[in-house]
Amino acid sequence: PKGLPRELVREWFLGLARAVGYLHDHGIVHRDLKPANVFIENGQVKVGDYGLSKSLSGSQRTANTQSIGTVHYMAPEISTGNYNKQVDVYAAGILFYEMLTGRVPFDGESAGEILMKHLTTPPDLSKVPAEYLPIVAKALAKNPAQRYGSMAEMARAVEAVHAAETVPVPPQPRPTPPIPKTVPSPDVPWRPAPPPRQ
């Protein structure tokens, strides 16, 4: 798989960002963003399955470190019991990576191996289109403080790439070809050009 067409990636990601941003604005962290929980209904992106969602006021830190979310989309800080909205920004970054490349950035033989990659291994960004590299890199930062502060901020970065791609380039005037000059050859004596025929 090579990912989705760019226009579809943009449209779906912006819909996802709006949906998750809405949750965050209402004090809810989803904590289990993954393809199975993202739906397209009547052309609109919707996020479902709130079984692991948690109120932001009670989600900053908890002693419970049970498995939260799906291993391929888990933010590194989940291992410390930190479940703020940055875990959703990270998971959205994984989804964005997957939409662009057709694969997740971290895979392995076991859940433990994948979790260790989330904690310690930088993502391979070589398959990410160059214009989206800074966005994906920031969303997948191991340190939550280095990620986007909100889904809206990440969405604005995606929109900025799209805007840069769609700015029309004004047509350039065609240069006038130079008028050829008669250049005397060093071996031939110079003679004026004959007058034009009538």
C-alpha positions in Angstrom: 0.0 0.0 0.0 1.1 3.5 -0.8 -1.3 5.6 1.1 -4.4 7.6 0.0 -4.6 10.4 -2.6 -3.4 13.6 -1.0 -6.7 15.4 -1.4 -8.5 12.6 0.4 -5.8 12.6 3.2 -6.3 16.3 3.7 -10.1 16.1 3.7 -10.2 13.1 6.1 -7.5 14.4 8.4 -9.1 17.8 8.8 -12.4 16.0 9.6 -10.7 13.9 12.2 -9.0 17.0 13.7 -12.3 18.7 14.0 -14.0 15.7 15.6 -11.1 15.1 18.1 -10.8 18.9 18.7 -14.5 18.9 19.6 -13.9 16.2 22.2 -11.0 18.1 23.7 -12.9 21.4 23.8 -15.5 19.5 25.8 -13.0 18.1 28.2 -12.7 14.5 26.8 -9.6 12.6 25.7 -10.5 9.7 23.3 -7.4 7.6 24.1 -8.2 5.0 21.4 -7.9 6.7 18.0 -7.4 4.1 15.3 -8.8 3.4 11.8 -11.6 1.2 13.3 -12.9 4.1 15.3 -13.0 6.6 12.5 -16.0 6.6 10.2 -17.2 8.4 7.1 -20.9 9.0 7.2 -22.6 11.1 4.5 -19.2 12.5 3.6 -18.5 13.6 7.1 -15.7 12.2 9.3 -16.9 10.9 12.6 -15.1 9.4 15.6 -16.7 6.6 17.5 -16.1 4.1 20.3 -15.7 6.2 23.4 -15.2 3.2 25.7 -11.7 4.3 26.7 -12.5 8.1 26.7 -11.7 10.0 29.9 -12.4 13.4 31.2 -9.4 15.8 30.9 -9.8 17.0 34.5 -9.1 13.5 35.7 -6.7 12.3 33.0 -3.5 14.1 33.7 -2.0 11.2 35.7 -3.3 8.0 37.2 -1.7 5.1 39.0 -3.5 2.7 36.6 -1.2 1.8 33.8 -3.4 -0.9 32.3 -3.4 -1.2 28.5 -5.2 1.9 27.1 -5.8 2.1 23.4 -4.5 0.0 20.6 -0.7 -0.6 20.6 0.1 0.7 17.1 -1.5 4.1 18.0 -0.3 4.4 21.7 1.6 7.5 22.7 4.8 6.8 24.7 3.6 8.6 27.8 0.8 6.1 28.3 3.4 3.8 29.9 3.6 6.4 32.7 -0.1 6.6 33.1 -0.3 10.1 31.5 -3.5 10.4 29.5 -3.9 14.1 28.5 -5.0 15.3 25.0 -1.4 14.8 23.8 -2.1 11.1 23.5 -4.8 11.9 20.9 -2.5 14.2 19.0 0.1 11.4 18.9 -2.5 8.9 17.7 -3.7 11.4 15.1 -0.1 11.7 13.9 0.1 7.9 13.5 -3.2 8.0 11.6 -1.9 10.8 9.4 1.3 8.8 8.8 -0.7 5.8 7.8 -3.0 7.8 5.5 0.1 9.2 3.7 2.1 5.9 3.5 -0.3 3.0 3.8 1.4 1.7 6.9 2.0 2.5 10.6 5.4 3.8 11.7 6.0 1.1 14.4 5.3 -2.6 13.9 6.7 -5.7 15.5 6.2 -9.3 16.5 4.6 -8.5 19.9 2.7 -5.7 21.7 5.8 -5.2 23.9 8.1 -4.8 21.0 5.8 -2.2 19.4 5.5 -0.3 22.7 9.3 -0.2 23.1 9.5 1.3 19.6 7.0 4.0 20.6 9.1 4.7 23.6 12.6 4.6 22.1 12.7 4.5 18.3 12.4 7.5 16.1 9.8 6.9 13.3 11.0 6.2 9.8 9.8 9.2 7.9 11.5 8.4 4.6 8.2 7.3 3.0 6.3 10.5 4.2 5.9 13.1 1.4 8.5 15.9 2.0 5.9 18.7 2.5 4.3 16.8 5.3 7.5 15.7 7.1 7.7 18.5 9.7 4.0 17.9 10.6 4.4 14.2 11.1 7.7 14.6 12.9 6.1 17.1 15.4 3.0 15.0 15.9 5.1 11.9 16.7 7.6 13.6 19.0 8.3 11.3 22.0 8.0 14.3 24.4 4.4 15.4 24.5 5.5 19.0 25.1 7.1 19.0 21.6 3.9 18.0 19.9 1.2 20.2 18.6 -0.7 21.9 21.4 -4.0 21.0 19.9 -5.6 19.3 17.0 -6.6 22.7 15.6 -2.9 23.7 15.5 -2.0 20.5 13.6 -4.9 21.0 11.3 -3.7 24.5 10.5 -0.3 23.1 9.6 -1.9 20.6 7.2 -4.0 23.4 5.7 -0.9 25.6 5.2 0.7 22.8 3.1 -2.5 22.6 1.0 -2.6 26.4 0.6 1.0 26.4 -0.6 0.3 23.7 -3.1 -2.7 25.4 -4.5 -1.4 29.0 -4.9 -1.6 29.7 -8.6 1.6 30.6 -10.2 1.1 33.6 -12.5 2.1 32.9 -16.1 5.6 34.2 -16.9 6.0 36.4 -20.0 7.8 34.6 -22.8 11.1 36.2 -23.4 11.6 37.8 -26.8 14.2 35.9 -28.7 17.3 38.0 -29.3 17.8 39.6 -32.8 20.6 37.8 -34.4 23.6 40.0 -35.2 26.0 39.5 -38.0 29.2 38.7 -36.4 32.3 38.9 -38.7 34.4 35.8 -38.8 38.1 36.5 -38.3 38.9 34.7 -41.6 36.3 36.5 -43.8 36.5 40.3 -44.4 33.4 42.1 -43.2 30.8 43.1 -45.7 27.5 44.9 -45.0 24.4 42.8 -45.3 22.6 43.2 -48.6 19.6 45.4 -48.7 16.2 43.7 -48.3 14.5 42.7 -51.5 11.4 44.6 -52.6 
